[in-house]
Amino acid sequence: MQGYNCILVFSPDDKKLLFCKRTKDPYKGLYNLVGGKIEKDEDGYEAAYRELREETGIDSKKIELHHMMDFIYYNQNCYVEVYAGRLSEETSLYEEDHPLEWLSVEENYFDCNRFAGEGNIGHMVEQVRMYGVGQKQSDVNTM
């Protein structure tokens, strides 16, 4: 089963979220989270940091990623690992294939005319809003 990752990158002040604008299918012309393929025998965190560095130039010194959730698509024989983190400081971005853009956290991420993923991005953002970036599982269990 092929693995992929999606990474929610928040600005240091938590007011913006980093997106790429797709230049090819799937989702050409729509905003999507940064991320990509998990290579065979690659650890999920390693893959997330690698993809983040390749697509944006952001490395592990400027952000701590937290594994937030997974999606399994049996009909497509793939799964998606979702990570989130907050930049520790403002940083210059490097664009690999798709233009990068900071969007307000107040956007309607369920808008399928602007955002990829059939509403999944909206769900991911809402989960982070509800539980925070990097909340410990033991803290969540006591809610």
Secondary structure, DSSP 8 states (H G I E B T S, - for coil): -EEEEEEEEE-TTSSEEEEEE-SSSSSTTSEE-EEEEE-TT--HHHHHHHHHHHHH---TTTB--EEEEEEEEGGGTEEEEEEEEEBSS------SSS-EEEEETTS-TT-TTTBSTTTHHHHHHHHHHHH-TT--HHHHHT-
